[in-house]
Each structure stands twice: as structure tokens, then as C-alpha cells.
């Protein structure tokens, strides 16, 4: 499985709707958005692993 991080970054910028923010504000918004998305992915992975383990113990 290959992850195109450049495309993900461009997609995130396009959907962020940045306009009048300073470069520093844009950086913080981008960092927080990336952090939130990474945390959501980690939670989805953890849930998938837990679901696999639950199904195996049935």
C-alpha cells in the first residue's frame, strides 16, 4: 500500500479554505489538521486490529 503524502497535503490545503491568514497561521492550521487526521487514522487502525482480535476469539 502506497500513500501519496504530497497529494494528501495538496488536498488538505485545497479543503482548508485558507485565505487571509498569515503564513504562521496557515502553518499552525495545517499542522493541527495533519495531527487530527493522523490521530483519526491511528484510532481507525487500532479499532480494526481490535475487531480482528475480537473475531478471532469467538
JOTAZI-V264265 format. One record per residue. RES is the residue in one letter. SS is DSSP state (2 for helix, 1 for strand, 0 for the rest). PSI is psi in whole degrees, -180 to 180 (NA if undefined). OMEGA is omega in whole degrees, -180 to 180 (999 if undefined). Layout:
res->(RES:RES)
ss->(SS:SS)
psi->(PSI:PSI)
omega->(OMEGA:OMEGA)
This chain:
res->(X:X:X:X:X:X:X:X:X:X:X:X:X:X:X:X:X:X:X:X:X:X:X:X:X:X:X:X:X:X:X:X:X:X:X:X:X:X:X:X:X:X:X:X:X:X:X:X:X:X:X:X:X:X:X:X:X:X)
ss->(0:0:0:0:2:2:2:2:2:2:2:2:2:2:2:2:0:0:0:0:0:0:2:2:2:2:2:2:2:2:2:2:2:2:2:2:2:2:2:2:2:2:2:2:2:2:2:2:2:2:2:2:2:2:2:2:0:0)
psi->(124:136:122:90:-32:-45:-38:-41:-43:-40:-42:-41:-41:-37:-14:-25:36:140:-81:10:150:164:-38:-43:-41:-40:-47:-43:-46:-42:-47:-40:-45:-42:-47:-42:-39:-41:-42:-40:-44:-39:-42:-41:-46:-43:-40:-42:-44:-39:-39:-43:-37:-42:-33:-28:-4:NA)
omega->(-179:179:178:-176:178:180:177:179:179:177:-180:178:-179:-178:-178:179:179:-178:-174:-178:174:176:179:178:178:179:-179:178:179:180:-179:178:177:178:-180:180:178:178:178:178:179:179:178:179:179:179:179:178:180:179:177:-180:179:-179:-180:-177:180:999)
